[in-house]
Amino acid sequence: MLAESITFLNAHGADLEKALEVIGGGLAGSAALRSKGPSMRARDFTPGFRVSLHHKDLGIFNDAARETGVVAPLAANVSYLMGALKAQGSGHLDHSALLLLVEQLSGIDARPASAQE
């Protein structure tokens, strides 16, 4: 959700720092926003919890959910997205790099100009 929020805000030309500060002060505030928001704004995906590990753990959770008949559509979708990010060669990045995939799927290339060549 944080990756989607950042992509949405950027697409609308919002002041990202101010917008995330406002969001963080309300009910949408979270530990993820506080800990990952600044590095995502800076496009720093230095691994804390790698995409590949997040994908593996979601697979374990989804298997266990299926075995018990628990419906977990959000976890299944995030697992799919993490799998796509991993398949693109980003398994070594922090799981906050999901922002890159959301931007890509939105038709936004937000990489620095030097990285687009």
C-alpha positions in Angstrom: 0.0 0.0 0.0 2.9 2.4 0.7 4.4 1.8 -2.7 0.9 2.5 -4.3 0.6 5.7 -2.2 4.0 7.0 -3.2 3.3 6.3 -6.8 -0.1 7.9 -6.7 1.2 11.0 -4.9 4.1 11.4 -7.4 1.7 11.0 -10.3 -0.4 13.8 -9.0 2.6 16.1 -8.4 2.2 16.2 -4.7 5.0 17.3 -2.4 5.9 13.8 -1.3 7.5 14.7 2.0 4.6 16.8 3.1 2.0 14.4 1.9 3.6 11.4 3.7 3.9 13.6 6.9 0.2 14.3 6.8 -0.7 10.7 6.1 1.6 9.5 8.8 -0.1 11.8 11.3 -3.5 10.2 10.8 -5.0 6.7 11.0 -3.0 5.6 8.0 0.3 6.2 9.9 2.2 3.0 10.5 5.6 1.6 11.4 6.2 0.8 7.7 5.5 4.4 6.7 7.9 5.7 9.5 10.7 3.2 8.8 10.4 2.8 5.0 8.9 6.1 3.8 12.2 8.1 4.0 14.3 5.4 2.2 11.6 4.9 -0.5 11.5 8.7 -1.1 15.3 8.6 -1.5 15.0 5.5 -3.7 17.3 3.6 -1.4 16.5 0.0 -1.5 19.4 -1.3 0.6 18.3 -4.6 1.9 16.8 -4.8 5.4 14.4 -7.6 4.5 15.0 -8.8 1.0 12.4 -9.3 -1.7 13.4 -13.0 -2.0 12.8 -13.6 1.7 9.5 -11.8 1.7 8.4 -13.8 -1.3 9.4 -17.1 0.4 7.7 -16.2 3.7 4.5 -15.2 1.9 4.6 -18.6 0.1 4.8 -20.4 3.4 1.9 -18.3 4.8 -0.2 -18.8 1.6 0.3 -22.6 1.7 -0.7 -22.7 5.4 -3.7 -20.5 4.7 -4.9 -22.9 1.9 -4.4 -25.9 4.2 -6.8 -24.5 6.8 -9.2 -22.9 4.3 -8.3 -19.4 5.3 -8.9 -16.8 2.6 -6.0 -14.4 2.2 -6.4 -12.5 -1.0 -4.1 -9.6 -0.1 -1.3 -11.9 0.9 -1.7 -13.8 -2.4 -1.6 -10.6 -4.4 1.5 -9.3 -2.5 3.2 -12.7 -3.0 2.5 -12.5 -6.8 3.9 -9.0 -6.9 7.0 -10.0 -4.9 7.5 -12.9 -7.2 7.4 -10.6 -10.3 9.9 -8.3 -8.7 12.1 -11.3 -7.9 11.8 -12.6 -11.4 13.0 -9.2 -12.7 16.2 -9.6 -10.8 15.4 -7.5 -7.8 15.3 -10.3 -5.2 18.4 -8.9 -3.5 16.8 -5.5 -2.8 14.8 -4.5 0.2 11.1 -5.4 0.0 10.3 -1.7 -0.2 11.5 -2.0 -3.8 8.0 -3.0 -4.5 7.7 0.7 -5.3 9.7 0.0 -8.5 7.2 -2.6 -9.7 4.2 -0.5 -8.9 5.7 2.4 -10.9 6.5 0.1 -13.7 3.0 -1.4 -13.8 1.7 2.2 -13.7 3.8 3.2 -16.8 6.1 5.4 -14.7 9.8 5.3 -15.1 11.0 7.1 -12.0 14.6 5.9 -12.1 17.2 8.7 -12.3 17.9 9.8 -15.9 21.4 8.2 -15.7 19.9 4.8 -15.0 17.3 5.0 -17.9 19.9 4.8 -20.7 
